Amino acid sequence: MASLYERRLTRVREHMTKWGADILVLNFGPDFLYLTGMEGPIYYSTLKGYGDWVTSVIVGQEHDPVIVLHPWFNVDVNTWVSDVRVMANDEANPDAWFAGIVHEFHPAGKVIAVGKMAWASTLLSLQEAAPSATFIQATNAMMDEMRSIKDPEELDILQQAAEITDTSLAEAIKRMKPGMTERDLQIEVEYQIRLAGGDGPSFPCGIISVGNGSDPGRHIFTRNTDLKLEPGMSVAFDFGVLYKGYCSDFGRSVFIGDPHPEALKAYEIITSGNLDTMPKIKADTVTPADIANIFRDWVAEHEPDFVQYYMYEGLGHAIGLEVHEEPWIKQVSTDPIRSNMVFTLEPKIWKPGVFYVRCEDMVVVGPEGSRSLTHASYDPIVIS
């Protein structure tokens, strides 16, 4: 049986064929990690060394992958790729050195796909090395499709990330109390993520408090302020865990004091909606657009007045090595979902100045429906 990375290399080349690409060049990042098993050093984006732009992995249809490293990034290299080239510290002409490696792939007249997040200096160096090549962008849609069906090994890591997420929420809630600020709670959640074994947050934890006279003009993307948690507020959590390169994305709502009746009803509608929708997310049967409509109809059936406040365009997205991967659960996503895709299911209802409630779980698609990786309770939690 082929190893995990042999299977991935085959998958990469199959997709390159679909794109019409002969060569693929990726900088450090999720796609680099997917192919090589090698995470970029934490200082990759902060060091500024001469020639650092050569750092990449180059893959050919008929040439084994080559990892190219600036010497500052030649630290704790752990990869299945056997051909790792490290530029000398005193290399006077990084572009010429890099061109020598590119020429081994015989790029003349070929199509070279370059990762969307490639540095401009990397692309310029490639264009100088292969002036007769045609360059195309390896877009989000192209790369995410390649990674969309998760390997069993990936699902195991995502399950562990989800368990760390559940623990982090439970421990943070134990420490919630009226009078603390949104920022206090953000710091607590991110601290609990590390205590529970996470490598850190997958994105900055978001705490959003609405109600009890809060500013109706405040957008829910304004987060982690010095606003104090007071009775009558709903407090929405939006956070995720980074673990072994993989991401979780998760949410629940907590109430300070007696919940506003509308907020409580809205929360019960979206949590029960998640439970109702998960069994309907069946492989090869529904599309993301179908799922979006199913949930909108659920809200309309249970409280028509909430439809105007329901955030129809934000029900979820695929997730894995990145927090936001394609496809999104939106009208534009009309291809059937497949087994072992992983999505977030994150319904939200926002009545400005009155309440904002959200719940979010990561679900794995299967032939008989989806199952949740996260298991925090949907029961309303009230902090007195």
Secondary structure per residue as TSV (DSSP state, phi and psi in degrees):
chain	resnum	aa	ss	phi	psi
A	1	M	-	360.0	133.4
A	2	A	-	-64.2	145.9
A	3	S	-	-70.8	167.2
A	4	L	H	-52.6	-48.5
A	5	Y	H	-78.4	-25.9
A	6	E	H	-64.0	-41.8
A	7	R	H	-63.4	-40.4
A	8	R	H	-67.7	-39.8
A	9	L	H	-62.8	-41.2
A	10	T	H	-60.8	-43.3
A	11	R	H	-62.6	-43.0
A	12	V	H	-59.6	-46.1
A	13	R	H	-67.7	-35.4
A	14	E	H	-61.7	-41.3
A	15	H	H	-72.3	-34.3
A	16	M	H	-59.2	-40.6
A	17	T	H	-60.6	-42.3
A	18	K	H	-61.7	-37.0
A	19	W	H	-79.4	-16.0
A	20	G	T	81.9	24.6
A	21	A	-	-101.8	137.3
A	22	D	S	-93.6	-29.8
A	23	I	E	-136.7	143.5
A	24	L	E	-126.4	132.7
A	25	V	E	-124.6	125.7
A	26	L	E	-128.0	137.7
A	27	N	-	-84.7	172.9
A	28	F	S	-52.1	142.5
A	29	G	S	152.4	-171.1
A	30	P	H	-57.9	-41.1
A	31	D	H	-70.3	-38.2
A	32	F	H	-59.7	-46.4
A	33	L	H	-62.9	-42.3
A	34	Y	H	-57.8	-43.9
A	35	L	H	-80.1	-41.4
A	36	T	H	-101.7	-19.0
A	37	G	-	76.2	9.4
A	38	M	-	-110.8	121.5
A	39	E	-	-83.4	142.9
A	40	G	-	-70.2	147.7
A	41	P	-	-63.6	151.7
A	42	I	T	-63.7	-20.2
A	43	Y	T	-97.0	12.4
A	44	Y	T	-57.0	-42.4
A	45	S	T	-87.8	-2.1
A	46	T	T	-111.9	-29.2
A	47	L	-	-70.4	149.0
A	48	K	-	-132.1	81.9
A	49	G	-	-103.8	145.5
A	50	Y	T	-61.4	123.2
A	51	G	T	87.4	8.4
A	52	D	G	-62.5	-19.6
A	53	W	G	-69.1	-12.5
A	54	V	G	-74.9	-15.8
A	55	T	-	-60.6	120.8
A	56	S	E	-173.3	172.8
A	57	V	E	-120.5	135.9
A	58	I	E	-115.4	128.8
A	59	V	E	-124.4	131.7
A	60	G	E	-116.2	158.3
A	61	Q	S	-64.1	-31.0
A	62	E	S	-127.4	22.6
A	63	H	S	-136.6	131.8
A	64	D	-	-60.2	151.1
A	65	P	-	-61.1	146.3
A	66	V	E	-126.0	127.4
A	67	I	E	-95.2	129.0
A	68	V	E	-113.5	125.6
A	69	L	E	-127.1	137.3
A	70	H	-	-68.1	144.5
A	71	P	G	-58.3	-28.1
A	72	W	G	-68.3	-19.7
A	73	F	G	-100.3	6.5
A	74	N	-	-87.3	64.0
A	75	V	S	-132.4	126.4
A	76	D	S	50.8	45.3
A	77	V	-	-71.5	120.3
A	78	N	-	-134.4	103.1
A	79	T	-	-154.4	154.9
A	80	W	S	-77.8	-17.7
A	81	V	-	-67.7	123.2
A	82	S	S	-83.0	-22.6
A	83	D	-	-101.7	97.1
A	84	V	E	-117.6	118.3
A	85	R	E	-105.5	127.8
A	86	V	E	-115.4	123.0
A	87	M	-	-66.9	142.7
A	88	A	-	-67.7	148.3
A	89	N	T	-59.0	-33.1
A	90	D	T	-101.9	20.3
A	91	E	-	-60.7	121.5
A	92	A	S	-81.7	-27.0
A	93	N	-	-132.9	82.1
A	94	P	H	-57.4	-35.3
A	95	D	H	-65.9	-42.0
A	96	A	H	-67.0	-40.6
A	97	W	H	-62.3	-43.8
A	98	F	H	-65.1	-40.6
A	99	A	H	-60.3	-35.5
A	100	G	H	-60.5	-36.9
A	101	I	H	-73.3	-43.7
A	102	V	H	-58.4	-39.2
A	103	H	H	-64.2	-23.5
A	104	E	T	-64.3	-19.3
A	105	F	T	-92.8	4.7
A	106	H	-	48.8	64.9
A	107	P	-	-79.4	-9.6
A	108	A	T	-56.3	124.9
A	109	G	T	74.0	4.1
A	110	K	-	-96.1	172.7
A	111	V	E	-103.4	123.5
A	112	I	E	-112.5	119.5
A	113	A	E	-90.9	134.3
A	114	V	E	-122.8	134.0
A	115	G	E	-56.0	145.9
A	116	K	T	-58.4	-34.0
A	117	M	T	-94.8	16.5
A	118	A	-	-60.4	142.2
A	119	W	-	-66.6	146.9
A	120	A	H	-58.4	-37.1
A	121	S	H	-65.7	-34.2
A	122	T	H	-65.2	-46.4
A	123	L	H	-63.3	-42.3
A	124	L	H	-62.6	-39.3
A	125	S	H	-66.2	-40.8
A	126	L	H	-63.1	-43.6
A	127	Q	H	-64.8	-34.1
A	128	E	H	-69.8	-36.9
A	129	A	H	-73.8	-28.5
A	130	A	-	-134.5	70.4
A	131	P	T	-65.7	-22.7
A	132	S	T	-96.5	1.3
A	133	A	S	-78.9	157.4
A	134	T	E	-101.9	132.1
A	135	F	E	-108.2	134.1
A	136	I	E	-127.4	158.4
A	137	Q	E	-89.9	130.0
A	138	A	E	-82.1	93.4
A	139	T	-	-74.5	170.3
A	140	N	H	-53.9	-46.9
A	141	A	H	-61.1	-41.0
A	142	M	H	-65.8	-48.1
A	143	M	H	-73.6	-38.9
A	144	D	H	-67.8	-35.7
A	145	E	H	-61.7	-40.2
A	146	M	H	-62.9	-34.4
A	147	R	H	-99.5	3.7
A	148	S	S	-68.7	-36.9
A	149	I	S	-90.0	117.5
A	150	K	-	-82.3	141.0
A	151	D	-	-71.7	157.1
A	152	P	H	-53.9	-37.4
A	153	E	H	-64.0	-36.8
A	154	E	H	-68.4	-40.8
A	155	L	H	-63.3	-36.6
A	156	D	H	-62.4	-43.4
A	157	I	H	-67.5	-41.4
A	158	L	H	-63.6	-35.6
A	159	Q	H	-64.4	-41.8
A	160	Q	H	-64.8	-40.3
A	161	A	H	-61.8	-38.9
A	162	A	H	-65.8	-39.5
A	163	E	H	-65.6	-39.1
A	164	I	H	-63.3	-38.0
A	165	T	H	-62.2	-48.8
A	166	D	H	-57.9	-44.4
A	167	T	H	-63.6	-42.3
A	168	S	H	-61.6	-42.5
A	169	L	H	-63.7	-47.9
A	170	A	H	-58.6	-42.7
A	171	E	H	-71.1	-36.3
A	172	A	H	-67.3	-40.3
A	173	I	H	-63.1	-36.0
A	174	K	H	-58.1	-25.9
A	175	R	T	-103.8	2.8
A	176	M	-	-73.5	143.1
A	177	K	-	-158.6	150.6
A	178	P	T	-56.9	143.0
A	179	G	T	100.6	-23.8
A	180	M	-	-74.1	158.2
A	181	T	B	-95.3	166.4
A	182	E	H	-56.7	-41.9
A	183	R	H	-64.7	-39.8
A	184	D	H	-55.7	-44.1
A	185	L	H	-70.6	-38.1
A	186	Q	H	-57.4	-47.7
A	187	I	H	-61.8	-40.1
A	188	E	H	-62.3	-45.8
A	189	V	H	-60.9	-46.3
A	190	E	H	-67.1	-31.8
A	191	Y	H	-66.6	-43.9
A	192	Q	H	-65.9	-32.7
A	193	I	H	-57.9	-45.0
A	194	R	H	-72.7	-37.0
A	195	L	H	-62.2	-34.1
A	196	A	T	-81.8	-3.7
A	197	G	T	109.6	2.2
A	198	G	-	-73.3	154.1
A	199	D	S	-78.9	-9.9
A	200	G	E	146.8	179.8
A	201	P	E	-73.4	146.8
A	202	S	S	-79.2	-15.3
A	203	F	S	-162.6	161.4
A	204	P	-	-58.0	125.8
A	205	C	-	-56.1	135.2
A	206	G	E	-111.6	126.2
A	207	I	E	-118.0	124.6
A	208	I	E	-129.5	116.9
A	209	S	E	-111.3	129.1
A	210	V	E	-134.8	140.7
A	211	G	E	121.5	175.9
A	212	N	T	54.7	45.7
A	213	G	T	80.3	14.8
A	214	S	-	-66.3	159.8
A	215	D	-	-62.8	115.4
A	216	P	T	-68.7	-15.0
A	217	G	T	-86.6	-5.0
A	218	R	-	-74.7	131.3
A	219	H	-	-84.4	150.3
A	220	I	T	-71.0	-9.4
A	221	F	T	-83.5	-5.2
A	222	T	-	-87.1	113.4
A	223	R	-	-133.2	161.7
A	224	N	S	59.3	45.5
A	225	T	-	-89.4	-175.4
A	226	D	S	-87.5	12.5
A	227	L	-	-64.3	131.3
A	228	K	B	-84.8	145.4
A	229	L	-	-76.9	120.1
A	230	E	-	-128.2	157.7
A	231	P	T	-54.3	140.7
A	232	G	T	95.1	-4.2
A	233	M	E	-94.2	147.4
A	234	S	E	-100.1	136.3
A	235	V	E	-118.3	114.6
A	236	A	E	-98.0	133.9
A	237	F	E	-102.2	133.1
A	238	D	E	-137.5	102.6
A	239	F	E	-154.1	168.5
A	240	G	-	-152.0	167.5
A	241	V	E	-113.4	140.9
A	242	L	E	-101.7	125.1
A	243	Y	E	-145.3	116.6
A	244	K	T	53.5	37.9
A	245	G	T	88.3	-10.2
A	246	Y	E	-104.6	156.9
A	247	C	E	-117.6	144.9
A	248	S	-	-110.4	162.9
A	249	D	-	-148.5	129.7
A	250	F	E	-155.5	157.4
A	251	G	E	-162.5	151.1
A	252	R	E	-148.7	169.3
A	253	S	E	-123.7	144.5
A	254	V	E	-127.3	148.9
A	255	F	E	-113.6	136.0
A	256	I	E	-96.5	115.6
A	257	G	S	70.2	-166.2
A	258	D	S	-60.3	125.7
A	259	P	-	-65.9	145.8
A	260	H	-	-61.0	133.2
A	261	P	H	-54.5	-41.9
A	262	E	H	-66.1	-39.1
A	263	A	H	-63.5	-43.2
A	264	L	H	-64.6	-43.0
A	265	K	H	-64.1	-42.3
A	266	A	H	-62.4	-40.9
A	267	Y	H	-66.0	-40.5
A	268	E	H	-65.6	-33.6
A	269	I	H	-68.1	-44.3
A	270	I	H	-75.2	-33.7
A	271	T	H	-70.6	-42.9
A	272	S	H	-66.3	-31.3
A	273	G	H	-64.3	-39.2
A	274	N	H	-60.8	-45.8
A	275	L	H	-63.1	-37.2
A	276	D	H	-73.1	-33.6
A	277	T	H	-81.8	-35.7
A	278	M	G	-52.0	-45.4
A	279	P	G	-65.5	-18.7
A	280	K	G	-85.9	-10.4
A	281	I	-	-86.4	81.6
A	282	K	B	-106.6	138.8
A	283	A	T	-60.5	138.8
A	284	D	T	64.4	12.6
A	285	T	T	-117.5	-40.2
A	286	V	-	-124.4	160.5
A	287	T	-	-107.6	164.2
A	288	P	H	-56.2	-36.4
A	289	A	H	-62.3	-39.3
A	290	D	H	-60.3	-44.0
A	291	I	H	-62.5	-42.4
A	292	A	H	-58.7	-42.9
A	293	N	H	-71.0	-37.7
A	294	I	H	-57.3	-44.6
A	295	F	H	-73.2	-38.6
A	296	R	H	-58.7	-42.3
A	297	D	H	-66.2	-34.2
A	298	W	H	-61.6	-45.6
A	299	V	H	-63.5	-44.9
A	300	A	H	-62.8	-37.1
A	301	E	H	-67.4	-36.4
A	302	H	H	-93.2	-24.0
A	303	E	-	-163.4	90.5
A	304	P	G	-55.0	-31.8
A	305	D	G	-65.5	-20.8
A	306	F	G	-83.5	-12.7
A	307	V	T	-57.7	-37.4
A	308	Q	T	-67.4	-20.3
A	309	Y	T	-103.5	-8.9
A	310	Y	B	-74.9	133.5
A	311	M	-	-89.8	83.5
A	312	Y	G	-61.4	-35.3
A	313	E	G	-81.2	0.3
A	314	G	G	-125.6	41.7
A	315	L	S	-77.4	-22.4
A	316	G	-	160.8	-174.0
A	317	H	E	-166.2	163.0
A	318	A	E	-70.2	160.2
A	319	I	-	-152.0	154.1
A	320	G	S	177.4	-109.0
A	321	L	S	-71.4	-18.4
A	322	E	S	-123.7	153.0
A	323	V	S	-63.5	-47.7
A	324	H	S	-109.7	109.7
A	325	E	E	-122.0	159.1
A	326	E	E	-88.2	149.7
A	327	P	E	-85.7	158.4
A	328	W	E	-91.9	153.2
A	329	I	S	-84.0	82.2
A	330	K	S	-143.0	170.4
A	331	Q	T	-60.4	-29.2
A	332	V	T	-77.2	-10.8
A	333	S	-	-98.1	100.3
A	334	T	-	-117.1	8.8
A	335	D	S	-87.3	140.0
A	336	P	-	-58.5	141.4
A	337	I	-	-76.2	159.4
A	338	R	-	-128.4	160.9
A	339	S	T	-57.2	141.6
A	340	N	T	70.8	13.0
A	341	M	-	-74.2	150.5
A	342	V	E	-123.2	127.9
A	343	F	E	-124.3	158.6
A	344	T	E	-92.9	147.2
A	345	L	E	-123.5	105.4
A	346	E	-	-135.3	70.4
A	347	P	-	-67.5	147.1
A	348	K	E	-143.7	137.9
A	349	I	E	-127.0	126.4
A	350	W	E	-130.5	112.5
A	351	K	E	-108.6	101.8
A	352	P	T	-51.4	131.0
A	353	G	T	79.7	-11.1
A	354	V	T	-110.3	-54.2
A	355	F	E	-163.1	158.4
A	356	Y	E	-142.2	118.7
A	357	V	E	-124.9	144.5
A	358	R	E	-148.5	150.5
A	359	C	-	-138.3	148.6
A	360	E	B	-149.8	131.7
A	361	D	E	-133.0	156.7
A	362	M	E	-97.7	130.2
A	363	V	E	-125.4	143.4
A	364	V	E	-102.4	129.7
A	365	V	E	-80.7	138.3
A	366	G	E	-138.1	174.7
A	367	P	T	-67.3	-23.8
A	368	E	T	-108.2	14.0
A	369	G	E	127.4	-176.6
A	370	S	E	-109.2	157.3
A	371	R	E	-123.9	146.7
A	372	S	E	-86.8	138.2
A	373	L	S	-84.9	-30.6
A	374	T	-	-95.2	145.8
A	375	H	-	-134.3	18.2
A	376	A	-	-61.4	146.5
A	377	S	-	-62.6	147.9
A	378	Y	-	-91.5	-5.8
A	379	D	S	-61.1	136.3
A	380	P	-	-58.6	132.3
A	381	I	E	-107.8	126.9
A	382	V	E	-116.2	126.7
A	383	I	E	-101.2	115.4
A	384	S	-	-90.4	360.0
